[in-house]
């Protein structure tokens, strides 16, 4: 699985899962653009990754920023072969207490961001004649539901529908679309949820980890950023339309299809 000569955009890539994917792609030979909300963080990550990686500022909920960022990347690299729509946030509330503004913010980052980056990138994949790979960062919550996560679960389910449409529209151009569905990955996003859920559920933080997050895994282990990055490399390097419109769960057996 190698990506020599390919150009990849990874959103939300200054840290966490996105950073691991960007590093894995660079090691596989890709030219990588680190897109993140803060330019300084994106540029710092690109410098550390090396291999000609660049950092660009991108608020994925802004059509103007997405289009400007993609244009900057195309100017630097000459095209786009891989998009990883990874940027995400988490907000938890019981549904009756979920502020509508926060609901809209969640869907904007996860769904609008996926739509806007796809809309900006696929014309370049179509025009190149090389095809391409669009990868959405879903979740086990693309398949399952958990309490307190109405907006997140709704958004992650939506990504599966988007991927299926993109896979059908892109097929004639050799553009594939797939979804990675990780279990809980120990990132700052997950660390933030532990005390929040402990407070909402009235249990200890240790019980949130053992009895909520990892209780249905086969080994009581968190999914790692490396687990997810390897899956992203697999999807990006797959050579044909045989693997498109699919989702792959990476969750230590939490959810089994």
PyMOL commands that set and color helices and strands:
alter all, ss='L'
color gray80, all
select helices_A, chain A and resi 16-27+39-49+63-77+95-97+100-128+140-142+150-173+188-201+205-213+225-237
alter helices_A, ss='H'
color red, helices_A
select strands_A, chain A and resi 7-11+31-36+54-57+82-85+132-137+175-182+246-250
alter strands_A, ss='S'
color yellow, strands_A
deselect
rebuild
show_as cartoon
